[in-house]
Amino acid sequence: MNTEINSRIPVALTIAGSDSGGGAGIQADLRTFAFHCVHGTSAITCVTAQNTLGVKRVDAMATEAVVAQIQAVVEDIGVQSAKTGMLLNQEIIFAVAQQVEALQIENLVVDPVMVSRTGAQLIDDDAVKTLSHTLIPKAVIITPNRYEAQILSGLQINSLEDMQAAAEIIHKTLRTKAVLVKGGGMQGDLCGVDIWFDGDKLEVLTCQQVETKNTHGTGCTLSAAIAANLAKGNDLWSSVQQAKEYVTTALTYALDIGKGQGPVGHFFPLVGTKDWGLGAGDWED
């Protein structure tokens, strides 16, 4: 139903937290959608006070407000895909899962924001269980980082073989259609290597390593790019490949702003400067 409301332009929905520094969360997702010529809509789950140095404060939205945002978008505009990011607590996770089912939201990409790339757990154990059992099974793909994949699989991940085994376990136990275990938190040559598993195909996705400290928002950006490509009608495998290429290029043009870890350059082809050397016509989607 909701995929037919407006067929003139692809629409994607992000259900995530707001990043006041503009590098991750809702802000990164909407930039990514716009880059892919997809209309971005949003349901904000929490508001953070953060910058390139870290998070100073987090305030949860009322569960009823999150639900109202999702309903307002889907019932009027319709969406061809959706992604989730930081859902923050058990109540919001459960409510989002209910809305995904009730509103028949398709092409759901779940970025299971549970643990940071440095290993710090961001939501409590009850929220992890709710995410695993209510929302993840509704996803066409989940995109856990190394530490999230450890929690979801029960394995310690230190090698490529560990990543592959974790992807297979997560797929089998959580019943999602596909799993992409991200290697951004891995060391050495495995940094940036991702593992895809869909029950049949086990693939290693590699990319050129980009030397930069400015990597804030890479996980949000990747999942948003997958959702954007799905909204445009691309199949899941090609959506993942194109999303990974986009993130790699955005890392190449990451923004060196603030005193800490800057964000990736979501809008690199739109700014023509002598430093970046790119104009709007230099990138082809």
Buried (B, 14 or more C-beta within 10 A) or exposed (E): EBBEBBEEEBBBBBBBBBBBBBBBBBBBBBBBBBBBEBBBBBBBBBBBEBBBEEBEEBEBBEBEBBBEBBBEBBEEBBBBBBBBBBBBBBBBBBBBBBBBEEBEBBBBBBBBBBBBBEEEBBBEEEBBEBBBBBBBBBBBBBBBBBBBBBBBBEBEBEEBEBBBBBBBBBBEBBEBBBBBBBBBBBEEEBEBBBBBBBEEEBBEBEBEEBEBEBBBBBBBBBBBBBBBBBBBEBEBBEBBBBBBBBBBBBBBBBBEBBEBBBBBBBBBBEEEEEEBEBEEEEEEE
